[in-house]
Amino acid sequence: MSDEAVIGRIKAHLSSAPAVLFMKGTPDFPQCGFSAQAVAALSRLNAQFEAVNIFEDPELRDAIKTFSNWPTFPQFYLNGELIGGCDILLQMYHNGELQTALTEAGAVKAQ
């Protein structure tokens, strides 16, 4: 498949929801500790996010590292912009920035 097609899939994921997490595994079954921590932080804030299991799409897994210029997973995006990985997500969670950013993006489930 062409690079353009893979980039198209990445952009389709990013436009499908305000918050998107490219991760190892799924929210119900994360397959690495960092992905598990990211899901836990988002879940505690009632975030509504699309999770993309990079193991299901090896082409996407390779292409998104170049697309984002970020070599590791998870990768968290808000409104199509890369926020960062697990460490940045947890830092934002602990200082309150993540809650604010999710709320402003409309990515929080009604309670």
C-alpha positions in Angstrom: 0.0 0.0 0.0 1.2 3.5 -0.8 2.5 5.9 1.8 -0.3 8.3 0.9 -2.9 5.6 1.7 -1.3 5.0 5.2 -1.1 8.7 5.9 -4.8 8.9 4.8 -5.7 6.3 7.4 -3.8 8.2 10.1 -5.6 11.4 9.2 -8.9 9.6 9.1 -8.4 8.4 12.7 -7.4 11.9 13.8 -10.5 13.4 12.3 -12.8 10.8 13.7 -12.7 12.1 17.3 -11.3 15.1 19.2 -9.1 12.7 21.3 -7.2 9.8 19.7 -4.8 7.5 21.4 -2.5 5.3 19.2 -1.6 2.6 21.6 -0.4 -1.0 22.0 -3.5 -3.1 22.5 -7.0 -1.8 23.4 -8.3 0.2 26.3 -9.8 -3.1 27.7 -6.6 -5.0 27.1 -3.5 -2.7 26.9 -0.4 -4.6 25.8 2.2 -2.4 27.5 2.5 -0.6 30.8 2.7 2.9 29.2 -0.5 2.3 27.1 -2.2 1.1 30.3 -1.2 4.2 32.2 -2.4 6.5 29.5 -5.8 4.7 29.3 -6.1 4.8 33.1 -5.5 8.6 33.2 -7.9 9.3 30.4 -10.5 7.0 31.9 -10.2 8.7 35.3 -11.1 12.0 33.6 -14.1 10.4 31.8 -12.4 11.1 28.5 -14.1 10.1 25.3 -11.4 9.0 22.9 -10.8 6.8 20.0 -8.2 4.1 20.6 -6.2 2.8 17.7 -4.4 -0.6 18.3 -1.2 -0.2 16.4 -0.6 -4.0 16.4 -3.6 -4.4 14.1 -2.0 -2.2 11.4 1.8 -2.6 11.0 2.0 -0.1 8.2 0.3 2.5 10.3 2.5 1.7 13.2 5.6 2.4 11.2 4.2 5.4 9.3 2.9 7.3 12.3 6.4 7.4 13.9 7.4 9.5 10.8 4.1 11.4 10.6 4.4 12.5 14.3 8.2 12.6 14.5 7.6 10.7 17.8 9.2 7.2 18.0 7.3 5.6 20.8 3.8 4.6 21.8 1.3 5.5 23.1 0.8 8.7 21.1 -2.0 11.0 22.2 -3.6 13.5 19.9 -6.1 16.2 20.7 -7.9 18.0 17.8 -5.4 16.4 15.4 -2.3 17.7 17.2 0.2 15.4 18.9 0.2 16.1 22.7 2.8 13.4 23.4 3.3 10.0 25.0 2.6 8.5 28.4 5.0 10.8 30.4 3.5 14.0 29.0 0.0 12.7 29.4 0.6 11.8 33.0 2.3 15.1 33.7 -0.7 16.9 32.3 -3.1 14.7 34.2 -1.3 15.4 37.5 -1.2 19.2 37.0 -4.8 19.5 35.8 -3.9 20.5 32.2 -5.3 17.3 30.7 -8.7 17.8 32.2 -8.8 21.4 30.9 -7.6 20.3 27.4 -10.1 17.5 27.2 -13.0 19.7 28.3 -12.1 22.4 25.8 -11.9 19.8 23.0 -15.3 18.4 23.9 -13.8 15.0 24.7 -15.3 14.4 28.1 -18.3 12.1 28.5 -21.4 13.5 30.2 -21.6 12.1 33.7 
